[in-house]
Each structure stands twice: as C-alpha cells, then as structure tokens.
Amino acid sequence: MLLIELNVNPNMATSEKGLSAALNAKTEGCGSETIVLAHGYGTDQSIWDKILPLLAQNYRLVVFDWPFSGTINNKNLYDPVKYSSLEDFADDLITLVNEMNLKTVTFVGHSMSGMIGCIASIKRPQLFKRLVLVAASPRFQNSDDYEGGFSSSDIEQLLSNIETNYENFASDFASSVGDSVNDLSVDKFEKSLIKMGPRVALSLAKTIFHCDCREILGKVETPCTIIQTTIDKAVPRSVALYMEKKIKGEVTLEIIDTIGHFPQLTAPVKFVEVLKGALTS
C-alpha cells in the first residue's frame, strides 16, 4: 500500500536549495497561467519540444528533468534508496514548485509523472489548479479484477532484458510502446533510454512496474483531464476508464486518434488542442 504523508521529508537530498538548477528547470513563454510539464520513464524534457512553441505565446511553461534522466549532469542525483517510490518524486515536485514560487499550476504529467502529480496534489492541493494525466497508469500489472497491460511474467521478462542486454531492451521497448509508423517517437525514446543507462533503468523500472497507486485515486480532488491515445501498448484504454471512474474529483477523458505512448510527439497539434480545452474548462 502507498502511504501518503502530509509532510515532505526534510532529510531528502533533493530537498536542498537549488533543486530547480539540479533538475535543469527552464521557464519560457508568457501568460497568467503556468503549465508545469513532467516527462516519464526513460525520457527528458525534450519530449515536449514539439508542443512548447504552440503554447508559449499564451502560457508560462516550466519544463525540467527528473533525477533519473540521462541529461542530468550530476549522475549521483538519482539514488535508488532515496527514490524508492513515486512519493519521493512527488516530494521533489512539491519542492520544485515552491522553490520556483509557482502558484496554482496546471500540471501535465506523462506516464509515471501522472501518478506523481496525483500524489503531490493530495499532499499540497493548493499548488495545483488542474492535473493533465497523459498515458498515465496507477498500476501496470494485471490482476484478477484489473487490466494494467502487463502480466507478472511480462514484467519479469522486461526487467531481465534490461539487466542482460540493455541496448536490445531499449530498441525493443521503444518499438513496442512508440508508434512504429512514426519513426520520431521510437527513435527519440530509444536514444533517451540508452542515455539513461541500465543501472538507473533497472532500478526505476522495478519501482514503476511493481507500484500500485490505485488506492490514491479516491483521494485526488484536483480536477483532472486524462489524455489517452487510440492504441497504447504500455497503457491500455481500460486503465484510462478505470482512472476516470475512481478519481474523486472532476474528470474528463480525452482520446487522441494516434498510436503509441507519446501523443505529444505523434499528434502535437491535436495534443495542444486538447490541452487548451482542458485549461479553459
């Protein structure tokens, strides 16, 4: 069970001053509303590059890299012991938002960052105006009453592949969850995975694929927009429907007609259209 503590852990290394610099945080654009965009497993802030120019004229945009990203200069910033759960990342998010003096932001969380945003919104609801959960999942592993997309054997095989032949894993996993018709999403994800490295990839994959955040959904009161693609092999539509049903607050589910786990790459114009709709709702 994931336990939500009300106080950020003061002993975490990532709570030190200068977290925004350590995480390569950048601000661009202008406007009265602030959007914080958080990337998922194996990627970095460049995953948002195709949509930023479409938003910068009307919104203040904040992007950053999680400690596991291959673009982080301090390779020791990601410590598997200190980042043993998604809650630890949520603490970083809260620290980052406070440090940058951001108020009532719209948080756009891709993949694992969706649940990170949910956890952070429970801890500090006043920081968040809306959550936009992009290809997010509270649990990737199937169970008797839940379809997460991966069997236990699928997950063990995935972890084994990371450990035994990382470059093959990066290629196969990128091809599987990206859009094979859209070489950009596959190529970009593969290169980002390789840059992240096997040590970090294995530790983080264990955290993500063994995590079960389903019980927190009933505590999320911040309004949410769920963005799902037509076909996502990493996160089936059943997951989006499950979250729509279980989240306590107001929820809107938007399906973008594209294939794969990265709608911000494969359908950027439609993605921005849906995001703007969420911001004005």
Phi, psi and chi 1 to 4 in degrees:
 res  aa     phi    psi   chi1   chi2   chi3   chi4
   1 MET       -  137.9  178.4 -178.1  -66.2      -
   2 LEU   -87.6  123.1  179.9   67.1      -      -
   3 LEU   -99.1  130.5  -60.6  176.9      -      -
   4 ILE  -101.0  112.1  -58.4  -64.9      -      -
   5 GLU   -88.7  149.3  -60.6  -67.1  -21.8      -
   6 LEU   -82.1  -17.6  -69.1  178.9      -      -
   7 ASN  -115.7  139.8  -63.3  -49.8      -      -
   8 VAL   -69.6  138.1  176.1      -      -      -
   9 ASN   -65.7  114.3 -177.5   -6.1      -      -
  10 PRO   -72.9  -13.4   28.5  -34.6      -      -
  11 ASN   -90.8   -4.3  -62.7  -43.1      -      -
  12 MET   -69.5  134.5  -71.5 -175.4   64.8      -
  13 ALA   -60.0  -31.0      -      -      -      -
  14 THR   -77.3   -2.2   50.8      -      -      -
  15 SER   -92.2    3.3  -66.3      -      -      -
  16 GLU   -70.2  161.3  -63.7  173.4   -0.7      -
  17 LYS   -61.4  148.6  -69.9 -177.8  179.3  179.4
  18 GLY    86.1   21.3      -      -      -      -
  19 LEU   -63.6  -38.2  179.5   63.2      -      -
  20 SER   -60.7  -37.7   59.2      -      -      -
  21 ALA   -69.8  -41.8      -      -      -      -
  22 ALA   -63.3  -32.3      -      -      -      -
  23 LEU   -96.7   15.5  -61.3 -174.9      -      -
  24 ASN    55.7   36.2  -57.8  -34.1      -      -
  25 ALA   -66.3  136.8      -      -      -      -
  26 LYS  -135.7  145.8  -60.6  170.8 -173.0  173.1
  27 THR  -121.0  134.4  -56.6      -      -      -
  28 GLU  -146.4  167.9   63.3  177.0  -86.4      -
  29 GLY    84.7 -180.0      -      -      -      -
  30 CYS  -148.1  159.2   58.0      -      -      -
  31 GLY   144.2  166.4      -      -      -      -
  32 SER   -81.0  -18.3   58.1      -      -      -
  33 GLU  -103.8  141.3  -67.9 -163.0   53.6      -
  34 THR  -110.1  131.7  -60.3      -      -      -
  35 ILE  -115.2  123.7  -54.6  174.4      -      -
  36 VAL  -102.4  123.7  177.3      -      -      -
  37 LEU  -111.5  124.8  -59.8  108.8      -      -
  38 ALA  -120.6  126.1      -      -      -      -
  39 HIS   -80.2  172.4   66.0   84.4      -      -
  40 GLY  -108.6 -164.7      -      -      -      -
  41 TYR   -55.2  131.0  175.7   83.1      -      -
  42 GLY    78.0    1.5      -      -      -      -
  43 THR  -119.8 -169.2   61.3      -      -      -
  44 ASP  -147.5 -174.4   55.8   55.0      -      -
  45 GLN   -63.0  -18.0   63.5 -179.5  -96.8      -
  46 SER   -67.4  -10.7   69.1      -      -      -
  47 ILE   -62.7  -18.7 -157.2   74.5      -      -
  48 TRP   -97.6    1.2  -53.9  109.1      -      -
  49 ASP   -57.9  -33.3  -77.1   -5.1      -      -
  50 LYS   -75.3  -21.5  -66.7 -170.6   75.7  171.8
  51 ILE  -101.9  -19.8   70.4  166.6      -      -
  52 LEU   -58.6  -45.5  -64.8 -175.8      -      -
  53 PRO   -62.7  -24.3  -21.5   33.7      -      -
  54 LEU   -80.3  -11.5  -55.2  176.4      -      -
  55 LEU  -116.3  -20.9  -68.1  166.5      -      -
  56 ALA   -64.1  -25.6      -      -      -      -
  57 GLN   -73.5  -20.2  -70.1 -173.6  -12.0      -
  58 ASN  -120.6  -12.8  -57.6  107.1      -      -
  59 TYR  -136.1  152.0  -57.9   97.2      -      -
  60 ARG   -85.9  124.6 -177.6 -173.7 -176.0 -163.8
  61 LEU  -115.4  133.9  -51.7  170.4      -      -
  62 VAL  -121.6  124.5  177.0      -      -      -
  63 VAL  -124.7  154.9  -67.1      -      -      -
  64 PHE  -159.2  170.9   65.3   96.5      -      -
  65 ASP  -111.9  132.2  -62.6  -45.0      -      -
  66 TRP   -67.1  158.2  -73.5  118.0      -      -
  67 PRO   -57.4  -24.0  -26.2   34.8      -      -
  68 PHE   -81.9   -9.6   57.6   78.3      -      -
  69 SER   -63.9  144.5  168.9      -      -      -
  70 GLY   -68.3  -11.5      -      -      -      -
  71 THR   -89.2   -6.5   59.2      -      -      -
  72 ILE   -70.7  128.7  -68.4  -68.5      -      -
  73 ASN   -69.0  -39.3  -68.4  -34.8      -      -
  74 ASN   -87.3   98.6 -178.9    2.3      -      -
  75 LYS   -69.7  -11.9  -60.3  -54.6  178.8 -174.7
  76 ASN   -90.9   -0.3  -65.3  -40.2      -      -
  77 LEU   -64.9  -35.0 -170.4   61.3      -      -
  78 TYR   -88.7  109.3  175.7   76.4      -      -
  79 ASP  -113.0  115.3 -178.9  -15.6      -      -
  80 PRO   -55.5  -29.8  -25.4   34.6      -      -
  81 VAL   -69.9  -40.8  175.6      -      -      -
  82 LYS   -79.5  -22.8  -69.0  174.1 -178.5  173.2
  83 TYR  -114.3   63.1  -69.2   96.2      -      -
  84 SER   -90.3   -7.0   58.9      -      -      -
  85 SER  -151.0  164.7   73.4      -      -      -
  86 LEU   -66.1  -22.6  -63.5 -174.1      -      -
  87 GLU   -62.2  -34.0 -173.6  175.1   -7.1      -
  88 ASP   -65.2  -37.1  -60.0  -41.5      -      -
  89 PHE   -69.5  -35.9  -68.8   99.1      -      -
  90 ALA   -61.8  -37.7      -      -      -      -
  91 ASP   -62.5  -40.5  -72.2  -18.2      -      -
  92 ASP   -62.0  -42.2  -92.3    9.8      -      -
  93 LEU   -61.4  -45.1  175.4   60.1      -      -
  94 ILE   -60.8  -44.8  -67.9  167.5      -      -
  95 THR   -60.9  -42.9  -60.6      -      -      -
  96 LEU   -63.2  -47.8 -178.7   69.3      -      -
  97 VAL   -61.3  -42.5  170.3      -      -      -
  98 ASN   -66.9  -43.9  -77.3  -32.6      -      -
  99 GLU   -62.2  -36.7 -176.3 -179.3  -69.3      -
 100 MET   -86.6    3.8  -61.9 -176.7   72.2      -
 101 ASN    56.5   45.7 -162.9   30.4      -      -
 102 LEU   -92.3  145.9  -54.6  176.7      -      -
 103 LYS  -125.7  136.1  -52.6  -65.7 -176.7 -176.4
 104 THR    36.6   65.1   55.5      -      -      -
 105 VAL   -85.2  158.0  -55.2      -      -      -
 106 THR   -92.5  121.4  -67.4      -      -      -
 107 PHE  -102.8  122.2  176.5   77.8      -      -
 108 VAL  -106.9  110.1 -179.1      -      -      -
 109 GLY  -114.5  119.7      -      -      -      -
 110 HIS   -92.9  133.8  178.7 -116.7      -      -
 111 SER    56.6 -120.4 -161.6      -      -      -
 112 MET   -59.3  -26.4   65.3  176.1  -79.8      -
 113 SER   -70.6  -19.0  -74.9      -      -      -
 114 GLY   -60.2  -48.5      -      -      -      -
 115 MET   -70.5  -31.9  -71.8  -55.3  104.7      -
 116 ILE   -59.9  -44.6  -68.5  170.0      -      -
 117 GLY   -63.2  -39.4      -      -      -      -
 118 CYS   -60.5  -46.4  -73.5      -      -      -
 119 ILE   -62.4  -45.5  -63.8  167.8      -      -
 120 ALA   -61.9  -36.5      -      -      -      -
 121 SER   -69.4  -28.3   75.8      -      -      -
 122 ILE   -72.4  -39.9  -63.6  169.2      -      -
 123 LYS   -71.7  -42.2  -70.7 -174.6  163.7 -163.1
 124 ARG  -135.0   70.7  -63.8  -71.1 -172.4  -86.1
 125 PRO   -60.2  -27.7   20.1  -32.1      -      -
 126 GLN   -68.6  -15.2   70.0  -84.2   15.8      -
 127 LEU   -81.7  -16.8  -63.4  179.8      -      -
 128 PHE  -121.6  128.1  -58.3   93.1      -      -
 129 LYS   -87.3  -41.1  176.8 -177.6  178.0 -179.2
 130 ARG  -155.1  148.9  175.7  171.2  -69.5  -88.4
 131 LEU  -109.4  132.2  -56.6  177.0      -      -
 132 VAL  -113.9  111.2 -179.9      -      -      -
 133 LEU  -101.7  107.0  -47.5  176.0      -      -
 134 VAL  -102.3  114.6 -175.8      -      -      -
 135 ALA    49.8   43.3      -      -      -      -
 136 ALA   -93.5  158.2      -      -      -      -
 137 SER  -150.1  134.3  175.2      -      -      -
 138 PRO   -80.1  -18.2   31.7  -36.3      -      -
 139 ARG  -161.6  126.7  176.6  179.3  167.2   89.3
 140 PHE   -90.0  -19.7  -72.1   91.2      -      -
 141 GLN   -89.9  135.7 -175.0  171.3  -31.0      -
 142 ASN   -66.8  154.2  -59.5  -28.1      -      -
 143 SER  -143.0 -178.4   60.9      -      -      -
 144 ASP   -58.4  -35.9  -69.7  -18.8      -      -
 145 ASP  -114.1   17.5   58.7  -12.5      -      -
 146 TYR  -151.1  131.7  175.0   81.7      -      -
 147 GLU  -106.2  103.5 -179.1 -170.7   -1.5      -
 148 GLY   -96.3  -15.7      -      -      -      -
 149 GLY   112.6  -19.4      -      -      -      -
 150 PHE  -131.8  132.9  -65.6   81.0      -      -
 151 SER   -79.4  167.0   66.9      -      -      -
 152 SER   -61.7  -35.9   58.3      -      -      -
 153 SER   -69.9  -35.1   60.4      -      -      -
 154 ASP   -58.5  -44.9  -69.7  -24.9      -      -
 155 ILE   -68.1  -43.7  -68.2  172.0      -      -
 156 GLU   -63.4  -36.7  -67.6  -47.8  -52.0      -
 157 GLN   -67.3  -40.6 -175.6   61.1   55.4      -
 158 LEU   -60.8  -46.0 -177.6  147.0      -      -
 159 LEU   -64.1  -39.0  -62.9  175.8      -      -
 160 SER   -63.9  -40.1  175.1      -      -      -
 161 ASN   -64.2  -39.1  -68.9  -15.9      -      -
 162 ILE   -60.7  -41.4  -65.6  175.4      -      -
 163 GLU   -74.7  -34.5 -154.6  163.6   11.1      -
 164 THR   -96.1  -34.7   56.8      -      -      -
 165 ASN  -152.2   85.9 -167.0  -32.7      -      -
 166 TYR   -65.6  -40.6 -173.7   64.9      -      -
 167 GLU   -64.3  -39.2  -70.1 -163.5    3.0      -
 168 ASN   -64.7  -41.3  -82.0   -1.7      -      -
 169 PHE   -58.0  -48.2  157.4   76.8      -      -
 170 ALA   -58.7  -43.1      -      -      -      -
 171 SER   -66.8  -47.0  176.5      -      -      -
 172 ASP   -68.1  -42.8  -68.3  -14.5      -      -
 173 PHE   -68.0  -41.1 -167.9   55.0      -      -
 174 ALA   -62.8  -41.7      -      -      -      -
 175 SER   -66.4  -33.4  -63.4      -      -      -
 176 SER   -72.7  -46.0  174.1      -      -      -
 177 VAL   -96.8  -14.4  -55.6      -      -      -
 178 GLY   -84.0 -172.3      -      -      -      -
 179 ASP  -100.0  108.4  177.9    2.8      -      -
 180 SER   -62.6  -20.7   58.0      -      -      -
 181 VAL   -79.6  -28.5  177.6      -      -      -
 182 ASN  -103.5   96.2 -174.6  -47.2      -      -
 183 ASP   -60.0  -26.6  -68.8  -22.9      -      -
 184 LEU   -59.9  -47.7  172.1   64.1      -      -
 185 SER   -66.2  -39.7   66.6      -      -      -
 186 VAL   -69.3  -48.5  174.4      -      -      -
 187 ASP   -64.1  -43.5 -176.2   60.5      -      -
 188 LYS   -65.3  -43.3 -172.8  172.1 -175.6   62.0
 189 PHE   -66.5  -42.0 -171.6   35.0      -      -
 190 GLU   -60.7  -46.0 -179.7 -179.9   -9.4      -
 191 LYS   -64.0  -38.6  -71.9  178.2  177.5  176.8
 192 SER   -67.5  -39.5  -65.6      -      -      -
 193 LEU   -61.8  -46.2  -78.7  168.1      -      -
 194 ILE   -61.6  -39.5  -70.0  173.2      -      -
 195 LYS   -65.9  -32.2 -167.9 -178.0  -64.3 -175.4
 196 MET   -66.3  -40.2 -176.1  170.1   65.6      -
 197 GLY    93.2  152.7      -      -      -      -
 198 PRO   -67.5  -35.3   22.4  -32.8      -      -
 199 ARG   -62.6  -49.9  179.1 -172.0   68.4   85.4
 200 VAL   -68.8  -41.6  173.9      -      -      -
 201 ALA   -60.2  -41.8      -      -      -      -
 202 LEU   -68.1  -47.4 -179.8   61.0      -      -
 203 SER   -60.8  -46.2  170.7      -      -      -
 204 LEU   -69.2  -37.3 -174.3   58.1      -      -
 205 ALA   -61.2  -39.2      -      -      -      -
 206 LYS   -62.2  -42.0  -71.0  178.3  179.0  177.6
 207 THR   -62.0  -45.2  -62.3      -      -      -
 208 ILE   -72.0  -50.8  -64.9  168.3      -      -
 209 PHE   -79.0  -13.4  -74.2   99.4      -      -
 210 HIS  -101.8    1.8  -69.3  155.0      -      -
 211 CYS   -82.7  146.7 -179.4      -      -      -
 212 ASP  -134.8  102.2 -172.7   -9.5      -      -
 213 CYS  -104.0   14.3  -65.1      -      -      -
 214 ARG   -60.2  -34.3  -71.7  176.8  -64.2  174.1
 215 GLU   -72.4  -15.3   82.6  -78.3   -4.3      -
 216 ILE   -81.4  -18.1   73.9  164.0      -      -
 217 LEU   -59.1  -35.6  -62.5  177.3      -      -
 218 GLY   -71.1   -5.9      -      -      -      -
 219 LYS  -103.7   -5.6  -58.0  175.4 -175.4  177.6
 220 VAL   -83.3  110.1  176.7      -      -      -
 221 GLU  -103.9  -15.3  -61.9 -173.7    8.2      -
 222 THR   -65.2  135.6  -58.2      -      -      -
 223 PRO   -55.6  139.6  -25.4   35.0      -      -
 224 CYS  -127.3  143.1  -66.2      -      -      -
 225 THR  -118.1  123.2  -61.8      -      -      -
 226 ILE   -97.9  125.3  -60.6  169.1      -      -
 227 ILE  -110.7  121.8  -63.4 -179.7      -      -
 228 GLN  -127.5  144.9 -177.6   75.9   15.1      -
 229 THR   -89.8  167.1   64.4      -      -      -
 230 THR   -60.3  -44.0  -51.9      -      -      -
 231 ILE  -134.0  119.2  -60.2  174.1      -      -
 232 ASP  -134.6  109.7 -176.2  -13.3      -      -
 233 LYS   -70.7  -20.2  -69.2 -175.4  178.7  179.0
 234 ALA   -83.4  -36.3      -      -      -      -
 235 VAL  -134.6   97.4 -179.4      -      -      -
 236 PRO   -66.5  159.2   21.8  -31.4      -      -
 237 ARG   -58.7  -28.0 -171.9  179.6  -62.4 -164.3
 238 SER   -57.3  -30.9   58.5      -      -      -
 239 VAL   -68.8  -44.7  171.4      -      -      -
 240 ALA   -61.1  -41.7      -      -      -      -
 241 LEU   -65.4  -36.9  -65.7  172.3      -      -
 242 TYR   -63.3  -47.0  178.7   89.3      -      -
 243 MET   -64.4  -40.7  -69.3 -164.3  -60.3      -
 244 GLU   -56.9  -38.1 -178.8 -175.3   26.7      -
 245 LYS   -76.7  -35.9 -179.8  179.6  178.0 -178.7
 246 LYS   -92.3  -26.8  -64.5  -66.2 -175.2  178.3
 247 ILE   -64.1  134.7  -71.5  172.8      -      -
 248 LYS   -72.1  -41.0 -176.8  175.6 -178.0  179.0
 249 GLY   -77.8 -174.7      -      -      -      -
 250 GLU   -63.1  132.6  169.4 -156.7  -29.9      -
 251 VAL  -133.2  136.2 -175.9      -      -      -
 252 THR  -124.6  131.8  -58.3      -      -      -
 253 LEU  -106.0  125.5  172.6   58.5      -      -
 254 GLU  -119.3  125.9  -60.9  -77.7   -5.5      -
 255 ILE  -103.2  121.4  -53.3  -65.9      -      -
 256 ILE   -98.5  131.3  -66.9 -179.2      -      -
 257 ASP   -78.4   80.9 -174.7   14.9      -      -
 258 THR  -155.6  164.9 -171.3      -      -      -
 259 ILE  -107.3  139.7  -63.4  171.8      -      -
 260 GLY   107.0 -177.7      -      -      -      -
 261 HIS   -93.6    1.4 -165.0   55.8      -      -
 262 PHE  -130.2   70.3  -57.8   95.2      -      -
 263 PRO   -62.9  -25.0   23.7  -34.8      -      -
 264 GLN   -67.6  -18.2   65.0  -88.7   61.4      -
 265 LEU   -99.7  -41.9  -69.1  177.9      -      -
 266 THR   -87.2  -21.7   57.9      -      -      -
 267 ALA  -145.0   59.5      -      -      -      -
 268 PRO   -61.8  -38.9   21.0  -32.5      -      -
 269 VAL   -66.6  -45.1  174.1      -      -      -
 270 LYS   -66.3  -38.3 -178.6   61.0  177.9  177.5
 271 PHE   -59.0  -46.7 -176.4   90.9      -      -
 272 VAL   -65.4  -38.1  168.1      -      -      -
 273 GLU   -59.1  -45.3  179.6 -175.8  -41.0      -
 274 VAL   -66.5  -41.9  170.8      -      -      -
 275 LEU   -63.4  -43.8 -179.6   55.5      -      -
 276 LYS   -63.5  -36.9  -74.9 -177.2  175.8  179.4
 277 GLY   -62.3  -39.1      -      -      -      -
 278 ALA   -66.1  -37.7      -      -      -      -
 279 LEU   -69.8  -27.1  -72.1  162.6      -      -
 280 THR   -98.5   -1.6   56.6      -      -      -
 281 SER   -79.7      -   62.5      -      -      -
